[in-house]
Amino acid sequence: MHSHPHLQPRHWRLLFIIWVAFALRMNMLTSQPLTGDEAFTIVTWTSSSIPDLLNNVANVDPQPPIAQLAIYAWLRMAGTSEFAGRLLSVMASTLTVAIAANLAYRLFSTRVAFLASIFNMLNPFQIASAQDVRPYALWIMISTFFATIFLNQLRSRQPTIRKWITHVIVGITTLFTFYLEALFVITQNILATTCNFSHPRWLKPWFIAQLSIAAPVIIWVISIGLTPGTYRPTATIPDIASALNALTLLTVGDAFPYHGNLLTAIYPAILALAVLQINHSFTRRSTLYITTYIFIPVALLTALALITSQGFFRARYIAPVSPLLMILLAAALANKPGQHYRNFLSVTLTGLVLTCLLISGLNYLYNPAVAKAPPWRDLMGYLHAQVSARDIVIQNYPDPAFTYYFNANTPTTIIPSQVKSPHTRTQTELTAATTNRDYVWFLPTPSASWDADQYAYTWLNMNMQSISDHWIGNLHLIKYGSPHPSVTAIHVKTNVVFQDTAILEGYNIDSIQNIHPADTITIELFFTPKTQTLQPLTIFTHVLTTELVPQLIAQDDHPPQHQPMATTNWTVNELIRDVVSLTIPAQTPPGTYLVSVGFYNNLTNRRIPISTTLPKPEPDGAQLFSIQIVTN
């Protein structure tokens, strides 16, 4: 078998690296749920018409038309699953490795191109962008290609008309993929005037090309009404530390376990040494090109955020700097053969860079603590098993990820329904939403703009009965019930009579199987009071062993509804709900345990006699059910 006559060994090496890059970006592609931005892209973009997408959605999520149409067409063709949605970014990011290798080769050498391709292959920031249903990977790819086109123009004293047209077309395409490519266009102009200031014959067509690139973008932005007054950026306003920190994020990603003030402090010094090294080893023009293309966009974005006092600054808003940083490090570390001392130092430092990239990449993939999105799948697994058509799920913040993952036959709503909604309107919405519901499931989300004072949470706590409070990862889920439940809310009927005091009509419980030590069991008990007692009574709920003489394992003893009412003043014949929480001790051995319920006088400790067909594992305690505790 013969190799292709036009492919040299360096080409085969690059092809291998590209395949590995593709495999790394495909690895665990759907292991993390969608972020809110990803879900917004899938849910909102695909449900919009093209005119609505380009005009209205673009004012809420200001993405240029090429990015919108490319992702829109891809999702319509490939589907809206996590895998299909992210695959476009995977392919774009893989191509970036090849394009950046070509740029490194043209700027420096084959050795630099080879090492840069390995760094870009492993770059955690680029891998994370590749596993994202957003236009960042697409932008990085096209912007890196534009940087290569610009380099060719810069080095050509008399570029042909065809080359100028190509430059203009690629420039317009890049700006229509991400508007902040303008930072790199400004950088190109700085480099062009600096390097070719003494060549007016070159500068004249250059400025014509710049006008040709800028004009259609400006016309488009004006035509859709995208102005500073219509969109308020939600990123940060940087200080010097956060601006420098962006460079470390673009190099090792945000999952590097040792990321912090020390790394942020020393990394600029590392880059400064890298610049000195490549200035010594390569031409000054190459050094000027790579350093300007890295640092000027960072400075420009920082200035934009500071001058406007708007939150424009995020590392991903200068994402195309990432492959250039990899080229800079590769150029500093790729020494010529024969320089033994420098080769040893170069190999050592290269190994250190590769180690950092690998550590951060593995941390991104396998450490739940640095997951990019909340555990929506776990939350939905729990919710889908619990909710019914008579319930309602309320959010106080419109997170598109919830819309993407929730598919139960249960009504959902967002309250407040708009930003800065007055409390009177929110109260009306909550009253309407919670009326005639068995349960209200609430996802409170802190937000500076939407329900900033958490009024929805306060209202529900004051007007509904809290039943359970769960944290699933960093997602908060609270279950409420009506303070005046109906018999239709009871899942298991019992009819346990406590003398002439009350009747236990039934109970609700989520699950009684596969309970683990340290788990908390929530039980809803439904009583109908038959008389008001002279002395206050306490409800007891016990977890007992199955021995002939049962041993007490866990208990929850409290007045009805934990004090809001007492048996001395409760309303006769009005159904009430009492919520019980039983925490199983951590050292509880596996096995079957019994749950019994009863009343006692907390002054005399005398229990109220019961009449029931249920077993009585303890004196005047009715066994409701048994639970199975497991340890694995």
N, C-alpha and C positions, 0 to 999 in steps of 0.2 A: 504494500500500500504506500503510495507516494503522497507527500504533503503538497498542498496547493503551492504552485510555483511562486505566487506573489506574497505568500505569508511567511514572514521571517519568524525566528524564535520569539522575539519580543511581542509579536502579534499573538502567538499562541499563548504566551504568558498572560497577556491582557485579556484574551478570551476566557481563559480559566478564571481569572479574577472576577470578570463580569458575571460568569455563571455562579461563582461563590457569592457575589454580592446579591444576585437575584435570590439565591437560596436563603441567605440571611434575612432578606426583607420578606420573604414568604414564610419564614419560620414563625410559628405561633401568630399568624396574621390576625386571627380572630380571638386570641386569648384574652384580650382586654375589651370591655364593652365600648360602645361609642361614647365620645364626649358630647356635650351639649351642642357644640359647633358642628361636629360631624352629623349628628342627628338632624340638626336644622338644615344642613345641606341636603340630606336625603329626603326628609319629610316635606320641607317647604319648597325646595327647588323643584322636585319632581311633581308636586301637586299644583304648581303654577303653570300658567300658559307662558309661552316664550315672551310675548309683549309684557306681561305682568312681571316676569322674572327680570327682564332687562330694565324695566322702568321703576317698578314699585319695590320689589325685593332688593334691588341694588341700592336703594336709599336706606334700607335697614341694615343690610349686610353688603357694604360697598365693595363688591368684587367686580372686576372689569368683564366685558362681554365674552371675550375668548375663554376665560376661565369658567364663566357660567355655562356657556354653550357646550364646551368640551365635557365638563362633568355632567351636565344635563343629558347630553346625547349618550354618554357612556352609561349612566344609570338607567336610562330608558332601554338601552340595548342589552347590558349585562345583568341588570336586576338591581334590587335595592338591599340585598343582603350585606352583612358586614364584609364578607369575603369579596363579593363582586365590587362593592363600593371602593374598597381599599386597593384593589388590584391595579387600577389606573395609576395611582401614586407609586406603587411598587415598580411598575415598568418605567415610569419617568425617572425615579431615583436610580434605577439600575443603569439607564442610559447616561445619567449624570456622571457615573464613574468613568465611562468611556470618554465622554466629552472633556471632563476635567483632566484625564490622562493626556489627551491630545493637546490641551492648553499648556499643561506642564512640560510636555515635550517641545512645543514651540517656544516656550519661554526659556527653558533651561536645557534639559538633556533627557536621554532615554532612561538613565538611572533615576532621575527625579520623577519622571512620569510613572515608572514602575512602583516606586515607593509611595507616591501620592495616590496611585490607584488602590494600593493596599489600605492606606489610611482612610480614604473615602469609602472603601468597601466596608470597613469596620466602624465608621463614624456613627455613634449612637444618635446624634441629633438627626442625621440624614435617615437612619433606619426608622426612627420615630415618625419623621415626616412621611416616610414611605408607607407607614401603616396608619394613614390618616385620610379621611374623606374630605380633604380640603385642597386648595390649589397650591400649597407650598412646595411640594415635590415637583409639580409641573413648572412652577416659577423658577426653582433652583436650576432645573435642567435647561430651560430656554435662556435664562439669564447667563448661565455658564457658556452656552453656545454663542450668545451675543458678545460676551467678553472675548471669545476666540475670534469672532468676526472683526471686532474692534481692533484687536491686536494685529491682525493681518492688514487692516487699513492703516494703522499707525506706522507700520514698517514699510508700507508701500509709498514711494515718493509720488507716483502718478497712478493712482487706482483707476481702473477702467469704469466706464459708466455702469457696466453690469455689476461690478463690485459695490458701487455706491447704491444701486437699486437694491441689491441684496442686503446691504447694511440697513437701509431704510425699512425694508419689509420686516427684517428680524427685529429691529428696534420697536416698530409699531406693535408687532406681535407680542413682544415682551412686556411693553407697557399695558397692553390690553389683557395681559395675563395677571399682572399685579401692579397697581398704580404706584406703589413705592419703588418700583424700578426706576422712577424718576431720580432717586438718590444716586443710582449707578450711572444714569445718563449725565447727571451733573459731574460726577467723577470722571467720566470719559471726556467731557469738555475741558476739565482742569488738566488732564493728561495731554489732550490734543494740543491745547494752547501752549503748554509747557514744553512738550517735545518737538512740536513743529512750528513754533512761533516764527522762526526765520524762513518759513516756506509758505508765503502768501498764496501761491498757486494751489497748494494743498488745502489751506484753510478756507478758501472761498467755497469750494464744493462741500467742504465739511459743514459750514454754517448753513448752507442750503439744505443739506441732509438733516440737520438738527431741526430746522423749521418744518421740514416735511414729516419728521417723526412726531413733533410736538403738536402740530396743527390738528390732525384728526382726533387726538386724545382730548385736547382742550374743547373742541367742538362737541365731542360726545359727552363729556362731563357736564357741559352747560346744557345740552339738549335734554338730559335726564333729570336736571335740577339738583345734581349732587354738589352741594355747597357746604362750607363749614357750619352753616346754621342748620342743615338738615341731618347731619350725623355727628354724634359726639363719641369720640374714641374712648374705649374702656380699659386701655392699658395703663401704664404708669408714667409718671413724670420722673425722669432719672436724676440721680446725682452721679458724681464721678465713679463711685464704687459700683453702682448698678450698670453703668455704661461699660466699664471694664469687665464686669461679671458676664456681660453678654458674650464676650469673646470666649470665655471658658465654656459657656453653655453651647456655643456653636462648635466647640472642639470636642468636649466629652459629654455633652447632653446634660440634662438636669437630674439624671439618676446616679451620678457619680457619688459613691458613699462618703467620700472625703471632701466633697465640694463645700466651700465655705470661705471665710475671710482670708485664710492663709493662701489658698489656691488663687483666689481673686487678686491678692496682693502680689504674688510672685509671678503670675502668668504674664503680665505686661513686660516684666524683666526678661522672661524667657523669650517672648516674641522680639524684644529689642536685640537680644543676643543672636537670635535667628536672622534678623535683618542684617546685622553686622557680618555674620558669617556668609550669607549669600552675596552681599556686596563685595566681599573679599574673593569669593569663588566664581562669580558670574558677572555679567555686564551690569553697569549702573542703570541702564535702561530697563533691564529685566527687574532689577531690584525696585526701581521707582514704580514700575507698573504694578507689581504685586502688592507692595506696601500701600500705595495710593488706593488701589482697588479694595483693600481691606479696611483701612482706617478712616478714609474720607466718608463712606456711607454711615459708619458708626457715629462720626462727629456730626454729620448732617442730620441724622435722625434725632440725636440728642439735642441739637440746637432747635429743631422743629418743635420738640416737646416742651423745651424750656421757654422758647419765645412765645408760643401760643398758650402755654399753661394748660395744655391738653394732654390726655393720656395716650400719646402716640408710640411710646417706647416699649417694644417687646423684642426679644432676640430674634423671633421668627420673622419680624418685619424687615430684617436685614439677612434673611436666610441664605441668599447666594454667597455671602461671605464665607460660609462653612467650607465648601470645597476649596476655596482660595487659601484659607488657613491651613488646610491639609497640604496644599502645594507648597506653601511657605515653609512649613515644618520639614517636608520632604527635601526641599532644596537645601535647607540648612544641615540636614543629616546625611545627604548623599554625597560622600567624598569620592574623589577619584581613586582608582586602584593604586597601590604602591605606597600610600601615606599610612604607614602601619599604626603610628600613635593615633592619628586622627581616625583611622578606620576602626580601631578598638573603641574609641570614645563614641564614634558615630553608631556602631552596632549596639553599644550599651544604652545610649539615649534612645535609639530606635526601639529597642526592646522595652524601655520604660514607657514610651508613647503607646506602643501596641498593648502593653499591659493595662494602661489606664483606659484605653478604648474598650478592651475586652471586659474589664471589671464593670465599667459603666453600662456596656451593652447587656451583660448578663444580669446586672441589677435591674435594668429596665424591663427585661423579659420575665424575670422570676421573683422579684421582690414586690409583694402586694402593697407594701408601704409607700412605694413610689408610683403606684398605678396612675395612669393619666385620667382615668374616669372612675366615678363611684361604681360599686358593685350592683349595677342595675339588674343584671340577670338574677342574682340572689334575691334581691327585693321582689322582683316579679314572680319568682318561684314561690315565695311566701304569700304574696298578695293573691296570685291566681288560685292558690289552694284555699283561700279564706273568704274572698268576697263573693257576693251574690248580686242578683239583679235588683234586690231591694236596698242595697247599700249605695254609697256614693264615695268617690275618692276626690279629695280637695287638695289642690296645690296653692300655695300663696306666691308662687313664682313660676312662670311658664318655661319649664325645662323641656326642650324638644326630645331629649333622650327618653323621658317618661312616655311621651306620645309614641315614640318608635317601638318601645318594648312592651307596653301595656296592651293586651288584646283580650281582656276578659269582658264578659257581657255585663259590665257595670258602668253606670254613668260616671263621668269625670267632669271636673270644672276647675277653673282658675279663679280664685277670690283673694284679693281684689282683682277685678277684671281689667284694670288698666293702671298705668303708672300714676302714683300720687292721687289715688282715688280717695274721696272724702270718706270719713268713718261712717257717716249715715248711709252712704251707698253700699259700703262693704257690709254693714249690719243687715241691710235689706237683702243683699245677695246671700249672706250666710243663713238667714232665717228661712228663705225660700229653699235653699239647697238642702237643709237638714230636716225639713218637715217631712214626716211619714217615711223616715228611713230607719231600717233596722240598725245599721251601723254607719258611722262616718269615719273614713280613713283619711288622716291628714298628714301631709308631708311638709313640715315647716322648713323653709329655706331662708337663711339670712340674706338680705339684699339691701344695698344702700339706696336703691331707687324704687323697688317694688315691695310694698308692705314693709317699709323701713322700720316701723316701730312694732312690727309683729302683732298688729291689731287682730288679725284673724285668729292667731293662736290664743290671744287673751280672751277673745269673745267665746271661743269654743270651750275654754276651760271654765268660764263663768256660766255658760248656758247648757253645756252638755256634760254627761257623766264620763269621766276618763276610765277606760277599761284596761288598756295595756299601753306600754311605752317601749318601743323597740329601737335599737340601733343596729343597723345592718351595714357594717363598715362605717362609712361616714354619712350614711343616709338615715334620717330620723323619721320614724313612722309611729303615729299615735292613733289608737283606736278609741273612738267615742261611741257612746250609746245615748239614746234619749233618756232624760231623767224620768220620763213617764212611759215605760215600755209597754207594749201590748203582748198578749199571749202568743201572737204569731212570731215573736222574736225568740221563743223558747224552742230549743232543738231537741232536748230530751225531757220528757214529762216524768214526774215522780209521784206527786201527791202524798207527801209525808206530812202528817198532822202532828203539830207540837201542842198537845193538850188543847186548850182553848185560846192559845196565844197567836199562832200563825200556821199557814200551810206552805210547805215548800213545793211550789208548782213544778219546778224542774231546774235544769242547769244547762249551760253551754261550756264547752271546752274545745280548744283547738285540736289537741292530739293527746292520746294516752299511751302511745306506743313509742318505743325507742327514745325514752327520756334518759338523759345522761346526768351523772352527778354534777352539781353546781347549776343545773338548769332551773329556771323558774317556770312554774305552771300557773297559768291564769285561769280561774274558774269564775263564771258568772252564775250566781244563785238568784232564783226568782221566788220571792215570798209574797203571799197575800196576808197582810195583818188581819187578825180576827178580833183583837181587842187591844186596848192600851193597858200596859202593865203598871202596877203600882211602883215597882222598882225597875231600874234599867237592866236589860238583859244583854249578854254578849253572845255573838255567833262564834262557834269554834269550828274549824276545819282542820282535820288531823290526817297525817300520812302515817299508817301503821304497818307493822310487819304482819305476816300471815300466821304467826305462831298461835298456839292455843291461848297464851296470855300475850296479846299484842304489845309490841314495844313502839313508843312514839318516836318517829323519825323526823318529822317536820310539822309545823303548825302555823296557823294564822288565826288569832283570836282578836276580834275587834267589835265595837258597836256597829249597828247597821249603817252601811255606807261610810264607815270610818268617821263618825261624829256628826255629819250634817243632820242626822235624825236619830231619835232614840225610841225604844219600844214604849216609852212612857207618853210619847206624843205623836207617833206615826199615824198616818191616816188609815183608818180601818177600811178594808176591802179595796184598797188601791194598790195594784201590783207594783212592787219595787224590785230593783236590781241591786245586788250586793256583789262587789268584786273581791275575789280572794286571790292572793299571791302566795304560792308555796315554793320556797327555794329548797331544793334537795341538797343536803350536806355533801361536800366534796368527797368525803370518805365513804359514802354509802355503797355497800356491796351490790352487785347486780342481782336482780330477782324481781318477784312480783310483790307489790305493796297495795294496801287498801286505803281508800280515801273516805272518811266519814264526816258527817256534819251534824251539829246539834246546837242547842241554846243552853246557857247557864246564867244564873244570877251571880253577877260579879261581886255582890256584897256577901252572899251566903255560900257561893260556889255550888249551889244545888242546881242540878241539871233539870231541864223541862222534859217530862215524860213524852214519849213519841208513840204514835200509832202508824205502822207501816208494814208493808209486806217485804220490804227490803231487809237484807241481813243487818245484824247489829253487832259489829266487831268489838264495840265497847259500850258501856252502859249509856243508854239513851242517845246513841250516835247512829245515824242511818248511813249504811255503806252505799255510796253513790256509784262507785266504779273501782276497778283496780288499774294500776299502772305498771308498766314494764320498764325497769331501769336497766340500761345496758352500759357497758364501759368502753365499747369500741364503735 
